[in-house]
Amino acid sequence: MLCGLLIGDHGGSNIHDQVAHIFIVIRIIPFIALIGGFEYAYQKRTSEANETTAFFRKRFYKISTWLGLYFPIRFLTTIFMSFYPRPYNTLVLECIVLSIYMGVSMVFTLSIEEHYLLREKEKR
């Protein structure tokens, strides 16, 4: 059974693909709520802004990037791969998703680091 899933033909769109898209969107909603809740709580504590809270906020965004970007990237990659005219292996899809996920997550992490480094230089 597992071999059939790994070597399965993903050329067309069926009800399984549509249900998978719905579940991916449902997985994204709590992540968005988590970010919104964090921002709301952080805005209430702006009077306590110091180096520790800035470090915590930077770490939160870096962790959130790595935890939260997988499902949106998988969702978009699956949509784009549906336009690919030939059948493809599930392992190929997973490798594509993983490589895009790693690249995008690294870019976001480096941009967060750069943003906080620029803020530290402005304060000095």
Buried (B, 14 or more C-beta within 10 A) or exposed (E): EEEEEEEBEBEEEEEEBEEBBEEBEEBBEEBEEBBEEBEEEBEEEEEEEEEEEBEEBBEBBBEBBBEBBBBBBBBEBBEEBEEEEEEBEBEEBEEBBBEBBEEBBEEBBEEBEEEBEEEEEEEE
